[in-house]
């Protein structure tokens, strides 16, 4: 948040200096900060196909995304949290596929930048096409950042007509390790985890308009 604040303050100074001859000027400012975690689980349950000869199995991929955001224009920031769980499965013998998507508002999710996060939820999944129940994903997870932090910073200043806009973007991403519990229909998902990440993003927009 410090980098965003500094960037916005610098942008404000630049814009105010440039707008000193504008006369009456309105200032609109938006700040958004978001944290998110993600994890992927890929399972394969082998079995013999109905012909009694061919080898096949059920391939299942489960994607977990947890988000929190704070949006501030004026007054106290507006906060929100969401959890999205996506499932894709394919029977390699028959080619039958299933897909499911679930969105949970205000989950039990806490994140400290790219250092640590916790997520607790039980999500029931239904087939997107038929509505048939596919199972339940149980999550009681801790994400711990590991390795280097990847950083991205962008700063843009534009002027058009009577308006000047200063925009900033700061992103940090870090790989993470998982601990705790994650199951799908009672099957332990943790050994199949990959692409586990923590990310935080800050954006700001400052617009000056001559009246």
N, C-alpha and C positions, 0 to 999 in steps of 0.2 A: 504494500500500500504506500510505502514511503516513496518509491520510484514514481508512482502515479501522481502523488501529491506534488512532488517536485516538478514533474513535467507540466502539470496543469498550471502551477504557479508561474513557471517560466513562460508558458504559452500565454497566460493572462497578461504578463508584463509586456510581451511582444505585441499582443493585440491592442492593449490599451495605449501603448506608445504610438502604434500605427493609426489608431482611431482618435488621437488627441484633437484632430481638426474636424472631426465628424459632428460635433455638437452633441445633442441628446442621443444616447446610445443605450440599447437594451442588451442585457447579458443573459444568455441561456446556457446552463451547464448541466451535464449529465455524467454521472459516474456509475459504473457497473463493475462489481467484483464477483467472480465466480470460482468455486472449487469443484472439482469432480474427480471421481475415481472410476477405474474400469478394470474389468477382468474377463478373461475368456476361458471356457472350459470345453475341451474336446474329448469326447468319449467314443469308444468303439466296442460294442458287445458282439463277439463273433458267434456264429452258429451255422449249422448245415441247412442249406436251402431245402425246399419242399421236395425236390427231385431225389433227395437222399444222397446226392453225390457232390454237388457244387458247394463251395464254401462261400459264405456271405456274412452278413451281420447288420447291426443297427448302428449307424453313425449319428451321433448327437452332438450338436454344438450349442452351448449356452453362453450368452453374452450378458454381462451385468454392468450397468452404468448408473452411478449415483451422482446427483448434482445438487449444489446449493448456490444461491446467488443473492446479492444485495444490490438493489437499484436505487440510486439517490438522484433526485432532481431538486426538490426543495423539501425541507422538513426532514423527519426521520426516514431512514432508508426502508424500502419495501423488500422483504426477504421471502424466499421460497425454497422448497426442497422437492426433489423428485427422484424416483427410482424407476429405471426401465430394465426389464428382463426380457430377452429375446431368445427363442428356441427354434432351431432348425433340426429336423431329423430325417434320415433316409434309410429305408430298408434296401440294402444293396442286392438282395435276391429278387424282389418284386419291383423295385423302383418307386415304391410308395413313399411319399414325402408328407411331412407335417410341418407347420410353422405356427408359432404363437408369439404374441406380444402383450406385455403387461406394463402399465404405468401406474405407479403408486405415488400419491401426493403426501408430502410431509412425512417421509419415512424417518426412522431412528437412525440418523446419519450425522456424523460429526467429522470435520476435517481440519487439521492444523497445517495449512499451506501444503508443501510437498514433503512433509515430515511424517505425518501419521494420520490415519482415519479409521473410524469404526462404522460398521454397518450391520444392523439387525433387522431382519424382515422374514416373513413367510409369504411366499407368492404362489398363488394357484394359477396354473396355466391352462388355457383352453385353445383348441384348434381354431385358427383364424377363420377357416371355411365352414366347418361343421359345428363348432361350439362344443365338441366332445372334450371331456377333461383329459389332459395329458399328464398331469401330476403336479406336485408341489416342490418348489425350490425353497429350501431353508437356508438362511444366511445369518451367521453370527461371526462376522469377520473383523480382523484387524489388519490394516494395510500399513506397512512400515517402509518408508523410503530407503532406498539403497542405491549406491553408485552416484554418479555425477548428476548435477542439476543442469538441464538444458534450458537456456534463456533466449528469449526473443524480445526485442524492443523496437517499436516503430513510432515515429513522430512525424506528422504531416501538418503543414500549415498552408491553407488555401484562401484566396480572396475572390469573391465574385459579386459584382454589383455593389450593393450597400452592405454586404455581409463579409465577415472574415471568420474562418473556422479553424480551430486548433484541435487536432485529434491525436491521442496517444493509445498505444497498445503494449502491454507487458504480459508475457506468457512465460511460465516456468513449468517444466515437466521433469518427472523423475520416475525411474523404474521402482517397483515396490515388491516386497515379499508378503505373502499371506500367512496368517495363522488364525486359529479358531476353528469354526465349523462351516461347511458348505455341503449340502446334500441335495440330490434330486431323486425323489421317490425312495429315499433311504440310502442311495448310493453316494459314497464319499466322493466329492468333486475335487478336493484339494490336490490329489496327485496329478490331476489333469489340467491344472491351472497354467496359463501362459498369457503373455502380453498384459501383465499387471502394471498399472500406472497410476500415479498421482499427478494432478495438474491444477494450476491456479492461473487465473487470467484477470487482468484489470484493464478496463477501457475507460477513456474519458473523452468527452467532447465539449468544447467551449465555443460558443458562437456569439459574435458581437454584430449587431445590426443597427445601422444609422437610421434614426427616425425621420 
